[in-house]
């Protein structure tokens, strides 16, 4: 019985997402403990110290279940707050860190870095199957500059930017916020079909 309690305690500490399972295990343990006490042999009763230890662990698991449920409620409230906060961003142009370019209305825009060791950059856009659908060598300037792609089918496309020496150059994606939604427990901004977290947001400007 004590081994089952130890396992239950470890499970309860592992993840807040499993609270329903913890509650089920908790109720199962209650049933098992009650049955054990009711059916113990009068000549060989359950050791008092062992029962005390089990009850202490049992109370600890109960507290962890309650904490997990509270954390889940707090997380849900935080996500709802982020969704509400995203409303004013809809229709605004934003600059985000992403490995993709958002083609919206046939237009996609990147911000490229200023010239450094490399005076030029090769922008490569890939579609399904990692197939190159656009590649262009761009002259870099003394300040960051925007690069625009006029494509055909709106969507989110993988992008790489490399310098003349083959080094990877940083870039950001510019697009219009079209919405926000919960994805895998996180709140994501939507730039057409491109999904990015709030932590990737770098600047906000007026609508297009």
C-alpha positions as CSV (number, residue, x, y, z in Angstrom):
1,X,0.0,0.0,0.0
2,X,2.8,2.4,0.9
3,X,4.4,1.9,-2.6
4,X,1.1,2.9,-4.2
5,X,1.0,6.0,-2.1
6,X,4.6,6.9,-3.1
7,X,3.7,6.5,-6.8
8,X,0.6,8.5,-6.4
9,X,2.5,11.4,-4.8
10,X,5.1,11.4,-7.6
11,X,2.4,11.4,-10.2
12,X,0.6,14.3,-8.5
13,X,3.8,16.4,-8.5
14,X,4.6,15.7,-12.2
15,X,2.0,17.7,-14.1
16,X,-1.0,20.0,-13.4
17,X,-2.6,18.7,-16.6
18,X,-3.4,15.3,-15.0
19,X,-5.5,16.5,-12.1
20,X,-8.6,14.5,-13.2
21,X,-6.4,11.4,-13.1
22,X,-5.0,12.3,-9.7
23,X,-8.5,12.7,-8.4
24,X,-9.5,9.3,-9.7
25,X,-6.4,7.7,-8.2
26,X,-7.1,9.5,-4.9
27,X,-10.6,8.2,-4.7
28,X,-9.4,4.7,-5.6
29,X,-6.9,4.8,-2.8
30,X,-9.6,5.9,-0.4
31,X,-11.6,2.9,-1.4
32,X,-8.6,0.5,-1.0
33,X,-7.6,1.9,2.3
34,X,-11.2,1.7,3.7
35,X,-11.5,-1.9,2.4
36,X,-8.2,-2.8,4.0
37,X,-9.2,-1.4,7.4
38,X,-12.6,-3.1,7.3
39,X,-11.2,-6.5,6.3
40,X,-8.0,-6.5,8.4
41,X,-7.6,-9.6,10.6
42,X,-8.4,-8.9,14.3
43,X,-5.3,-11.0,15.2
44,X,-3.0,-9.1,12.8
45,X,-4.3,-5.5,12.6
46,X,-2.7,-2.9,10.4
47,X,0.4,-1.4,12.0
48,X,-0.5,2.0,13.6
49,X,2.8,3.6,12.4
50,X,2.3,2.3,8.9
51,X,-1.3,3.6,8.8
52,X,-0.2,7.0,10.1
53,X,2.4,7.3,7.4
54,X,-0.1,6.4,4.7
55,X,-2.6,9.0,6.0
56,X,0.1,11.6,6.0
57,X,1.1,10.8,2.4
58,X,-2.6,10.7,1.6
59,X,-3.2,14.2,2.9
60,X,-0.2,15.4,1.0
61,X,-1.6,14.0,-2.3
62,X,-4.9,15.7,-1.5
63,X,-3.2,19.0,-1.1
64,X,-1.3,18.6,-4.4
65,X,-4.5,17.8,-6.2
66,X,-6.1,21.0,-4.9
67,X,-3.0,23.0,-5.8
68,X,-3.0,21.6,-9.4
69,X,-6.7,22.4,-9.8
70,X,-6.1,26.0,-8.6
71,X,-3.1,26.4,-11.0
72,X,-5.2,25.1,-13.9
73,X,-7.9,27.8,-13.1
74,X,-5.2,30.5,-12.9
75,X,-3.8,29.4,-16.2
76,X,-7.2,29.5,-17.8
77,X,-7.8,33.0,-16.5
78,X,-4.4,34.1,-17.8
79,X,-5.1,32.7,-21.2
80,X,-8.5,34.4,-21.3
81,X,-6.8,37.7,-20.3
82,X,-4.3,37.3,-23.1
83,X,-7.1,36.7,-25.6
84,X,-8.9,39.8,-24.4
85,X,-5.6,41.8,-24.6
86,X,-5.1,40.7,-28.2
87,X,-8.3,42.2,-29.5
88,X,-6.9,45.7,-30.0
89,X,-4.1,44.2,-32.2
90,X,-6.5,42.8,-34.8
91,X,-6.0,44.7,-38.0
92,X,-2.7,46.1,-36.9
93,X,0.6,45.6,-38.6
94,X,3.1,43.8,-36.4
95,X,6.7,42.7,-36.5
96,X,7.4,39.3,-35.1
97,X,10.3,36.8,-34.7
98,X,9.4,33.8,-36.8
99,X,11.0,31.2,-39.1
100,X,8.2,31.8,-41.7
101,X,6.8,34.5,-43.8
102,X,3.1,35.2,-43.8
103,X,1.7,35.7,-47.3
104,X,-1.5,37.8,-46.9
105,X,-3.4,39.1,-49.9
106,X,-0.6,37.9,-52.1
107,X,2.1,39.9,-50.2
108,X,4.6,38.9,-47.6
109,X,7.2,41.1,-45.9
110,X,10.5,40.5,-44.1
111,X,12.7,43.0,-42.3
112,X,16.4,42.2,-43.1
113,X,19.4,43.2,-41.0
114,X,21.8,46.0,-41.9
115,X,24.9,45.1,-43.8
116,X,27.8,43.8,-41.7
117,X,30.3,41.2,-42.7
118,X,27.9,40.4,-45.5
119,X,26.8,43.2,-47.9
120,X,24.2,40.9,-49.5
121,X,21.7,38.3,-48.3
122,X,20.1,35.4,-50.1
123,X,16.4,35.1,-49.1
124,X,15.0,31.6,-49.7
125,X,11.4,30.7,-49.4
126,X,10.3,27.0,-49.3
127,X,6.9,25.4,-49.8
128,X,5.6,21.9,-49.3
129,X,8.2,19.2,-49.4
130,X,10.9,21.8,-48.6
131,X,10.8,22.8,-52.3
132,X,12.3,26.2,-53.1
133,X,9.6,28.5,-54.6
134,X,11.4,31.8,-54.4
135,X,15.1,32.7,-54.0
136,X,16.5,36.2,-54.4
137,X,19.8,38.0,-53.6
138,X,19.2,41.3,-51.8
139,X,21.6,44.1,-51.4
140,X,21.8,45.1,-47.7
141,X,21.9,48.7,-46.6
142,X,23.4,50.7,-43.7
143,X,20.1,50.2,-41.8
144,X,17.6,47.3,-41.6
145,X,15.4,47.2,-44.7
146,X,12.2,45.5,-45.7
147,X,11.9,42.9,-48.4
148,X,8.6,42.1,-50.1
149,X,7.5,39.0,-51.8
150,X,4.5,38.9,-54.2
151,X,3.3,35.4,-54.1
152,X,0.3,33.6,-55.4
153,X,-1.3,31.4,-52.6
154,X,-1.7,32.9,-49.2
155,X,-0.2,30.9,-46.4
156,X,2.8,30.6,-44.0
157,X,6.1,29.7,-45.8
158,X,9.4,28.6,-44.3
159,X,12.2,31.2,-44.8
160,X,15.9,31.3,-44.5
161,X,18.3,34.3,-44.9
162,X,22.0,33.7,-45.5
163,X,24.9,36.0,-46.0
164,X,27.4,36.0,-48.8
165,X,29.6,33.7,-46.7
166,X,26.8,31.2,-46.0
167,X,26.2,32.5,-42.5
168,X,22.6,32.6,-41.2
169,X,21.3,36.1,-40.8
170,X,18.6,37.2,-38.4
171,X,15.3,38.6,-39.8
172,X,11.8,39.3,-38.6
173,X,8.4,38.9,-40.3
174,X,5.9,41.7,-40.8
175,X,2.2,41.0,-41.2
176,X,-1.3,41.9,-40.2
177,X,-2.9,40.4,-37.1
178,X,-6.1,38.6,-38.1
179,X,-7.0,37.0,-34.8
180,X,-5.8,35.0,-31.7
181,X,-6.6,31.6,-30.4
182,X,-5.5,29.0,-27.8
183,X,-3.1,26.5,-29.3
184,X,-1.7,23.7,-27.1
185,X,-2.3,25.5,-23.9
186,X,-0.7,28.8,-25.2
187,X,-2.3,31.8,-26.7
188,X,-1.1,32.5,-30.3
189,X,-1.4,35.6,-32.5
190,X,-2.5,34.8,-36.0
191,X,-1.0,36.6,-39.0
192,X,-3.1,34.9,-41.6
193,X,-2.0,31.3,-41.4
194,X,1.1,32.1,-39.4
195,X,0.9,31.4,-35.6
196,X,3.3,33.2,-33.2
197,X,3.4,33.5,-29.4
198,X,3.1,36.9,-27.7
199,X,6.7,36.6,-26.7
200,X,7.7,36.9,-30.4
201,X,6.1,40.3,-30.8
202,X,8.7,43.0,-31.6
203,X,6.7,46.0,-32.7
204,X,3.2,47.2,-33.5
205,X,2.2,49.8,-36.1
206,X,-1.0,51.2,-37.6
207,X,-3.2,49.0,-39.8
208,X,-2.5,48.5,-43.5
